[in-house]
Amino acid sequence: MNFLKSLLPTTRRMSNSRSHISKLSEEPYQKYSSGGYHPTRLGDVFDEKYQVVRKLGYGQYSTVWLAQDIKTNGVVALKILQADFSVDGMRNYELEMLRFMKSDGSTHPGKRHILSLCDDFQHHGPHGDHICLVHEATGPDLAKYQRRLPEAQIPVPTVRQIAKQLLLALDYLHRSCSIIHTDIKPGNILIEMDENEPIALRALPSDVSKSSEFYMASEPLPMNSDVSTINVFLADFGTASWVDRHLTEFIQPRCLRAPEVILEAKWDASTDIWNAGCVIYELLTGKYLFDGCPSAAGSYAPEHHLSQMVALFGRFPIDLLNRGQASEKYFDSEGNLKGIPAMSGFSLGGFIENGSFHSIQEKEDFIQFLQSILVLAPEERKPAHLLLEESWLNKEYR
């Protein structure tokens, strides 16, 4: 089969009718309006060289498309931001950081685990002017990969590789770039595309049929089927901050949020470390470490999130509570949670269920690894370069 045609959507595209829209779980259709998403169609050409051939996905502020570089016949991922978010400070931060990393000349091994910027330009459309970011084309994100697996559990050896690469990426960001990602989650960690698939498209642009429809289902590219050599990239710097210049103070996916963020204390690069630890746990177990819910049927609340931290790690340091602007909402003057009975007797080891550990020793080393990350006091968390020296990431287990 012609490779270009193999990348086109395999499902029948339906018209943009109300019945079609209601059947798709994609970006909010109502945001296809002034200041919102750009109505992108298969066959559209951007910046006179990127021709859209497939929808890869979407985010809160953008849609992502597979495009053929007409001049080189290569394939790229084209991220088209909503018009309103193409002019605000948030997007300027993202573009500023991506351009910085593109031009910094660093040889740090973590740089290859950042989804780098290949090109950027502005596109004028019916809903406004849109920043367009061109990246390397990749396979699916880790969240999609997890959904294919029993209990959403990634095998331990694969999680080990992902953890190493994620920490290398964070060490590069923190020490070489002075950047804090602030939004580490499985959906923002992308898997390398299958190397056995041709990377270059050998079809002429005319082989792509023009479409009148712009609202369609996402179809990510295939990942490398050999997970023993998995390669991942940390992506999406839409809410990232410089170490000395924050975009916003309230950050991170709520169930992965660091304690200092919930308490509204000052935060730094160590918040990424906490975030990464929660993600690594989630990849291995298929579950959130903290869900912030009082019961299985409850909804998230910060006080319950904090109570779960106390149950697992003990009392919060008074110094941390004193630094938090929101601490008085949740804790009394002696450091006790307000209105929530204290729980105790829990341990990380009791929560870790994954049958692919090679030995009891490996599981113990993994627990020790997480305990070096998930420390309530941010200043006591190990930075990425020291975590890379942990036994679990370096021993051979048989």
Order of alpha helices (4+ residues) and beta strands (2+ residues): alpha-alpha-beta-beta-beta-beta-alpha-beta-beta-alpha-alpha-beta-beta-beta-beta-alpha-alpha-alpha-alpha-alpha-alpha-alpha-alpha-alpha
